[in-house]
Amino acid sequence: MAGKETSLRFTKTALTAIAPTDKRAWYRDAKTAGLALCVTPAGTKTFYVIRRVAGMGRSGNTEFIRLGAFTGGSDGLTVEQASSAAREKLRVLNAGESVRAASLTRKDEMTVGDIWAIWKSERAVGPNPDKPIKRSWKKDQRLYDCHLKDRAKRRVSEITAPVASKIFSGVTVASGPVEANHVKRLARAMWNHVIKHHNLNIRNPWTTLKDNYEAAREEWIRPEQMPALFKAVDSISNQNAADVVRLCLYTGARSGNVKAMRWDQLDLTAAAWTIGSAHHKNKRIHTIPLVPAAMEVLNRRTGLNPNWVFPSANGNSHISDIYAAWKDVLAIYAKASKMEAVPDVRIHDLRHTTASWLVGQGVSLPMVGKLLGHTTTITTQRYAHLENDPVRDVLNKITAAMGAKTVDTCDAQSDT
C-alpha cells in the first residue's frame, strides 16, 4: 500500500475533516476490520476493503476491493453502509473465495449444454458413433432436445432444486408423468457424472425429486390371442424380424439380446444359449434352455453369417431395428382379431407374455425369475396376481372338504 496509513475511528465528522495531501493517503477504520479509506491529492475519498490473501506469492498478496465513494452527502456511501459492505465482503473472503475470482469463475461456469456435451461424449455415444456406449442414447438425445435444450445456456448454479422441480412439473403436465420420470432420471445421471468425474462442486438438484406414479403395464398376449399373433408373424415380409419375435416368445429373453445373438453363445448340441455378463442387463452370466421350437428357428438360420444369428444388411453387425416390422405384425393381428384399434403391445411385452404363460401353467415365481434372469424376487412379483388358478384350486378343495364335513355332522345328528 503506497502512501501514509493512519488508523482512526470512522465517523462522518472524522472522515469529512480529513484534508488531502500531496500524496495518496490511506486510513484504516479502528472498528471494522479491513475497512479503509483512500484519499487522493485531488480530494477524492473512496472506501475499500483490504485483505491479505494467503497462498498468493511467498507471503501472500494484498487484495483491494472498491466499495464506493465517500462524499459526506446522499450521493455516496455512509460510514454505516461501508462497514456493512466490508463485513459482507470479508465473510465471502473468509469462506475461501476471492470476490474477483468468483466473478471470473461465474463467467467460465459450466452450463446445462456443457453437461449434455460431456454426457453425450463420455456416457452416451462415445468416440465412435458406430459403436455407441449406451444403446438407448437416441432416447437420451430426444429427452434432452425436447425438455432440456431450451435451457442449454443456463449456468449450472442456476438450476437449483426448485428450478428442477418446476421443469419436472412442466414436463409432467405437457408430456405425461412417465416422460417426466425419464427426463428426471436422465438429468440426475448427467449431473452425477460431472459431479463425480469433473469435480463439479454442487449438490445434484434432481436427487430430491420423487418419481411420478407409474402404473405397471399389464399388456401381454392371452392364450386365446396367440394363434392370431403367430399368423400375423408368419404373414409379414420381413422374416428376419419374424424370427426375432418367435425367439423372444420361445426364450423369454430381451429383444436386444435376441437381436445381438451370436453363434458362439449357442450350444446347439446341449440346446442352450449362454449370454455373457458383459451383454446381460444385470451383468451376470445367464443361460437359457432352448426348446424344440427355438431350435427349429436357429437350425434354419445356420449358414447365414459366421458370427451373427441375425446379421445386418452388410453382415458386419446384427440387426438393430425391427420396429416397423412389429407394427406390421400388430396391424395384421388387430385386423384378424377384429379389434377396434391396434393394441399397445410392445416388443418387450413378449417377454412378459412368456412369463405370464409360465405362471399360468403353475410354474413357481422363483423358477420364472431364474428363466428371465431376475436378480431379485421383487422383480418377478409383478406376475404374482396370475397365480389365481392354483389358489382357486386350493380353495375349491378346502371348501369341498368343509361341505363334506358339514354333511357328515348333520347326518350324525339326524341319526341320534
Summary of the structure (lengths in Angstrom):
residues: 416
radius of gyration: 36.5
end to end distance: 120.9
largest distance: 133.7
contacts: 1106
relative contact order: 0.05
helix: 52%
strand: 12%
